[in-house]
Amino acid sequence: MENFTTILNNQTIPVADIPEVNYATFLEMNTGFILSSPERHCVNYFGYPVKNQIKLICCIADDNTHNIHVSSCLVNSVDTLDSFTARHYCFEKFEREIHENFGIGYKDHPWLKPVRYSKNRFDQSKTIANYPFYSIDSDELHEVAVGPIHAGVIEPGHFRFICNGEQILHLEIQLGYQHRGIEQQFLDKKNLLQRSTLAESIAGDTVVGHTTTFSHIWESLCGIQPTRDIEFSRTLALEMERMANHTGDLSAVCADIAYQLGNSVLGRLRTPLINFMQEWGGNRLSKGLIRPGRNQFPFTPELAKRLKEVFKAYEPDFVEMNKQLFQLPSALSRFERTGVVSYDDVLSIGTVGMAARMSGLSRDIRSSHPYSLYPEIAHEPILKHHGDVYSRVQIRRQEVMQSMQYIRELIENVPEYVEKEPVVGSPKPNSFALSLVEGWRGEICHCAITDNSGELILYKIKDPSFHNWLALALAVRNNEISDFPICNKSFSLSYSGHDL
Amino acid sequence: MFNNLKIVYHQGKQYIRNTATTKVPGIFRGRPVISTEKVNETELIGLCPVNAISANPVSIDMGKCTFCGECAKQFPNKIRFTSEYKIATNERARLIVKEGEDKLVEVNPKTVRSDIHRVFGNSLKLRQVSAGGDNSCEWELNASNNVQFDMGRYGIEFVASPRHADGIAITGPITENMAEALQICYDAVPEPKIIVLVGTDAISGGIHAGSSSLNRSFLDKYPVDLYIPGNPAHPLTIINGLVDLTRKRK
């Protein structure tokens, strides 16, 4: 028997099929997968209690072969282990989470700090008010503390800057304020509609992304094959969500460089996109639209006609506004060479989605582990190479156009919807399932494990922001503190998706 | 310069002329209407993911409802969601819609604190606090201030500092980890001040109600001045609620 098993995206296997190896082998193998193989990355690494021990499961995706390598290892919560992180930084957050939840110690983890102060954390004496910030003792440096409540209408998080004059030397980001115990609630709430609603609230700006991931994993666990009309709706909704959020973020970036016209025009251009989602499913942010095993709001040829009209009005305004924005010297001077993260750094910390593609690292689940109708689309990720604000806003501008193109092709051929009873199944017992979806921010990964009655005993959620917050902290180094807002908005990461 | 002017010209007039009477596009799920038809009530009540439906008489609590529309889909003759977006009120009990009733959910001017009209009638500045909000209500609050909804025309704006604010607008179910920051922020707002709850999560906890990671004790200490339901609350619900509360529309 091999030391790992290989699955594909949205595949369910018996838990017993995941080989259990000793920790030394587990460590060597999984870090070995990643070292010097940029096409491989860790999509999830977590622990869960099994009897009196902790079972660790590590999932490494290979973008070239579309395979996901899964392996496991049993450890004790009193153990102090060699860390994966000492070999490769991309594991740092995962190991911090394992440490926070189960108390497992690591000998050589460089940054073993709390992740989100989850309710069922191992050490209850650690509270969000006494986070151990890094500090430098010097008369010439000062610290700037921002948050958890920020100036704008956004989610909470605490940012601690160490500055030399106006220049940022170091930024530490403390999260956890948004923790609602979603993973625990997935186990406590037994009803499918409750769980779908929970998936919608993981990140309210990525409703389609997270509900599609949940629907895929649930259908896979139950052995349901979603029909073409269902997968059509999900693909379409995912691309609409990408367009709406990118448009809104471009508007916010304009606000941060005090370009009022761009802020107003792009801000209002988001409206027709999300209003279309309301025409389709009754909710501007797509809540209630995606459900496992059923087509809640079938997409009709009439809606296709409406969407064409929406695009016809949207496109010239979007193109004109961006053409102007991207030739303004005052805008470009704020974008270019601001908030740079190099290819080596994004590879080392394991960013995903836009935060990888901005620096030439091609990470896009739509092409590497395709799902829904993406195999037919043959998606080509948009890559930039400078890793600065300019790269990030360019990706947004081009992805909006790309998504619009995909949607236009999709709606030429609206699949016929035949009214039928929704398929309800029950999850297979003692199973493990993994689902990956490329949300607008990047790779979303959900994992589920069932017990011998088919009931969930683990539901693990990983939002792309889990990886990408560290990239923001690195991006602002050596930048002026006044450039922090634009760096932050150009990443536009999720607090609630991280804190769960 | 010329390019900028050309863009302005191409935008035309974007603002919604009348925020109280404009129609929302499509199948918006706003205020529900419940008929008196007899249905299997146990089944209907069991359907709701957040226990927003009760019996005797059959009613829906919009403070708990996630507006998923499942009940209307399964019992189309019993429950229908209208596109009525004016559903904000200052009385918690008014959020409960009963069977056989088809009346507007409004602010009750008699029970609005007297200070509110006098002090905030011409200008209202709010400090927003997201306490476990999933960024959907936050997006809609931001949208309320865009050039289309243009809440600023009523003198209602969000400000950066609680010291400059007349009250707080809370989104999210109020997490344990955010409870202290919320309290500090509220304490920093000068008197008189109001509390507005935006979205189902803030009003009742929504789908997260009962989660051990929440700490909603803040709401036991102070009276709430306005409930703005929705999942997320629609910008028109937000604007009309705040305008009606402060009587800005003459």
Interface residues (C-beta under 8 A of the other chain):
Chain A: Y117 S118 K119 I128 A129 P148 I149 A151 G152 V153 I154 E155 P156 G176 Y177 Q178 H179 R180 G181 I182 Q184 Q185 K189 N191 L193 Q194 S196 T197 L198 S201 I202 A203 G204 D205 V207 G248 L261 S264 V265 G267 R268 R270 T271 N275 F276 Q278 E279 W280 G281 G282 N283 R284 L285 K287 G288 Q296 P316 D317 E320 M321 Q324 S494 Y495 S496 D499
Chain B: N3 N4 K6 I7 V8 H10 Q11 Q14 V24 P25 G26 I27 F28 R29 L47 P49 V50 T66 F67 C68 G69 E70 K73 F81 R127 Q128 V129 S130 A131 G132 G133 D134 N135 S136 C137 E138 W139 E140 L141 N142 A143 N146 V147 Q148 F158 A160 S161 G172 P173 T175 E176 N177 M178 E180 A181 C185 D201 G206 I207 H208 S211 S212 S213 L214 N231 P232 H234
